[in-house]
């Protein structure tokens, strides 16, 4: 299992089984509280921002940041 994945210039870093840190050009965009299987989707190339995922506390993901 990878710990960091880049999709469309966005870096997703698995912090724990429930938390992913998201950055762009070294700047923090936010965190995603993931469900079981979400990290595998990201590893497989699913783009959480393009698919308008939420961060787990109600904020829609955006390339400008959230929460």
C-alpha positions as CSV (number, residue, x, y, z in Angstrom):
1,X,0.0,0.0,0.0
2,X,1.3,3.4,-1.0
3,X,1.4,6.2,1.6
4,X,1.3,9.1,-0.9
5,X,-0.5,9.4,-4.2
6,X,-0.5,12.3,-6.6
7,X,-3.5,13.0,-8.8
8,X,-3.8,16.0,-11.1
9,X,-1.1,17.9,-9.1
10,X,-2.7,17.2,-5.7
11,X,-0.9,15.1,-3.1
12,X,-2.8,12.7,-0.9
13,X,-0.9,11.4,2.1
14,X,-2.3,8.5,4.2
15,X,-1.8,9.6,7.8
16,X,-3.9,6.8,9.4
17,X,-6.6,4.3,8.4
18,X,-9.1,7.2,8.8
19,X,-7.2,10.3,7.8
20,X,-5.7,11.6,4.6
21,X,-3.8,14.9,4.4
22,X,-4.2,16.8,1.1
23,X,-1.6,19.3,-0.3
24,X,-1.0,21.2,-3.5
25,X,2.5,22.6,-4.2
26,X,3.4,22.0,-0.6
27,X,0.5,24.0,0.7
28,X,-2.2,22.2,2.8
29,X,-5.7,22.1,1.3
30,X,-7.3,20.1,4.1
31,X,-7.9,16.6,5.4
32,X,-10.2,13.9,4.4
33,X,-11.7,11.5,7.0
34,X,-12.0,8.4,4.9
35,X,-14.3,5.4,5.0
36,X,-13.1,1.8,4.5
37,X,-12.0,1.3,0.9
38,X,-11.6,5.0,0.1
39,X,-7.8,4.9,0.2
40,X,-7.8,2.0,-2.3
41,X,-10.0,4.1,-4.6
42,X,-7.5,7.0,-4.4
43,X,-4.6,4.6,-5.0
44,X,-6.4,3.4,-8.0
45,X,-6.6,6.9,-9.5
46,X,-10.0,8.1,-8.3
47,X,-9.9,11.9,-8.0
48,X,-11.7,12.9,-4.8
49,X,-11.8,16.6,-5.8
50,X,-13.1,16.0,-9.4
51,X,-15.7,13.7,-7.9
52,X,-16.8,16.3,-5.3
53,X,-16.1,14.0,-2.3
54,X,-16.8,15.5,1.2
55,X,-14.1,15.6,3.9
56,X,-16.1,13.6,6.4
57,X,-17.4,16.6,8.3
58,X,-19.6,18.1,5.5
59,X,-17.1,20.2,3.4
60,X,-17.0,19.6,-0.3
61,X,-13.4,19.1,-1.5
62,X,-12.0,21.9,-3.8
63,X,-8.6,22.6,-5.4
64,X,-8.6,25.9,-3.5
65,X,-9.0,24.1,-0.1
66,X,-11.9,23.4,2.3
67,X,-12.9,23.6,5.9
